[in-house]
Amino acid sequence: MLARPGLLLACAAIVAAAVRPAAQPEALFEFHSNPWLNLHHILWARGERAAPPADMTNADRSAWYEGIAFYAPYAKRDLLFDEELVKIKVALRTVGTNATLDGVVTDPGVKATLERLMPIYRKYWWTAHDRINREWIVAARTLVDQHGAALNAAIAHAYGVTPENPVWVDVAVYAHPVGAYTTTSPTHVVISSTDLGYGGYAALEMLFHERSHAWGRMLFDGVTAAATAQGIKTPPQLPHAILFFMAGDLTARELKQHGIPYKHYAEGGLYDRLCGTGCGDKLAAHWGPYLDGKRTRAEAFTTLVASFK
């Protein structure tokens, strides 16, 4: 749902579409279930999704809480905007299922804490967490196989870009307070397998939403230029709302082609929180025609911004 600076900013059952399109000609997303990144995010969240079981030994319990205490200062910092936390995530990204962090260059204290706690994490939680992550991946990959090619083409056309695929996606039982976040250079998505808001068809929308953050700067620039030209102050999160609308509306359009009704992720009240009461209607009225090919992107920016006068 969120993206790094410079950009703008689960396991519900999947109902198979009545008609299954051809399999993808290319991989759009590369999914991973990485124990180190799962553990890192759990510790950042003060043990969220990993409550100590009753049969946990006193030694393991003590070490676990010591690790959470070590991470406490990091828990006060933003996973997305804090440069050190981003560097830690990047360092852990390709470790995979390695038994140790040998060769990984990161904060020595973080490295030592993760290596000390990994045997404990594997002992009590990882088997179940990995299963949950992989169940989410199977469900999401099924949807991408069914609808990804068409949706990828529509997203690319809307942004006027040639996507660099596949996008690296780490699936974690805890990803971020809002369920997912994205950093860039390269684009790297971390998404929750346990947040119900990211289950079912929403998984499809939010995968494309997250990868769209790679091009979010153009939305920020477009809103800024239109607002400056008209002397209108717009909600700070309007560019992010447009990003939500594009992924949501294009997902809904693709699913409708297969007889599947779908409501945008942000239609549950998020549009109003991002850019004010009625913002979703404004996006439909002024950005929808752009997606229909009935106006240019510049015209869409101009008329949308004008609606906030």
NORGI-V453754 format. One record per pair of residues at least 24 apart in sequence whose C-alpha atoms are under 7 Angstrom apart, sorted by sequence separation. I is the first residue (numbers start at 0). GAP is how many residues later the second one is. D is the distance in whole Angstrom. If there is no record, write none. Layout:
I|GAP|D ; I|GAP|D
//
This chain:
186|24|7 ; 42|25|5 ; 43|27|6 ; 186|27|6 ; 42|28|6 ; 181|28|6 ; 180|29|7 ; 43|30|6 ; 44|30|6 ; 183|30|6 ; 240|30|6 ; 43|31|5 ; 240|33|6 ; 208|34|7 ; 240|34|7 ; 208|35|6 ; 237|36|7 ; 236|37|5 ; 237|37|6 ; 132|38|6 ; 208|38|5 ; 236|38|6 ; 132|39|6 ; 207|39|6 ; 132|40|7 ; 234|40|5 ; 204|42|6 ; 204|43|6 ; 128|44|6 ; 66|46|6 ; 204|46|6 ; 36|52|7 ; 63|53|7 ; 36|55|6 ; 35|56|6 ; 36|56|7 ; 135|57|6 ; 59|60|7 ; 132|60|5 ; 143|60|7 ; 34|61|7 ; 131|61|7 ; 142|61|6 ; 33|62|5 ; 34|62|6 ; 33|63|6 ; 139|63|6 ; 201|63|6 ; 139|64|7 ; 233|71|7 ; 233|74|6 ; 49|75|7 ; 225|75|6 ; 3|76|6 ; 4|76|7 ; 225|76|5 ; 2|77|7 ; 3|77|6 ; 231|77|6 ; 222|78|6 ; 226|78|6 ; 221|79|6 ; 225|79|7 ; 222|82|7 ; 34|91|7 ; 153|96|7 ; 32|97|6 ; 150|99|7 ; 32|100|6 ; 150|100|7 ; 32|101|7 ; 79|101|7 ; 150|103|7 ; 30|106|7 ; 23|121|6 ; 22|122|5 ; 22|123|7 ; 48|124|7 ; 10|125|5 ; 13|125|6 ; 20|125|5 ; 23|125|6 ; 48|125|7 ; 9|126|6 ; 19|126|6 ; 41|132|6 ; 40|133|6 ; 157|133|7 ; 37|134|5 ; 40|134|6 ; 37|135|7 ; 28|136|7 ; 29|136|6 ; 33|136|7 ; 37|136|7 ; 27|137|5 ; 28|137|5 ; 29|137|6 ; 30|137|6 ; 31|137|6 ; 32|137|6 ; 26|138|7 ; 27|138|4 ; 28|138|5 ; 29|138|5 ; 30|138|5 ; 31|138|5 ; 32|138|5 ; 26|139|5 ; 27|139|6 ; 28|139|6 ; 29|139|6 ; 30|139|6 ; 31|139|6 ; 32|139|7 ; 28|140|7 ; 0|177|7 ; 0|178|7 ; 1|178|7 ; 2|178|6 ; 3|178|6 ; 0|179|5 ; 1|179|4 ; 2|179|5 ; 3|179|5 ; 0|180|5 ; 1|180|6 ; 2|180|6 ; 3|180|7 ; 9|182|7 ; 10|182|6 ; 9|183|5 ; 10|183|6 ; 9|184|5 ; 11|184|7 ; 9|185|5 ; 10|185|7 ; 9|186|5 ; 13|186|5 ; 9|187|6 ; 11|187|5 ; 12|187|6 ; 9|188|4 ; 10|188|5 ; 11|188|5 ; 9|189|3 ; 9|190|7 ; 9|193|7 ; 8|204|7 ; 7|205|6 ; 6|206|6 ; 6|207|7 ; 7|208|5 ; 0|209|6 ; 6|209|5 ; 7|209|6 ; 2|210|6 ; 6|210|5 ; 5|211|6 ; 7|231|7 ; 8|231|6 ; 7|232|5 ; 18|239|7 ; 17|240|7 ; 16|241|7
//
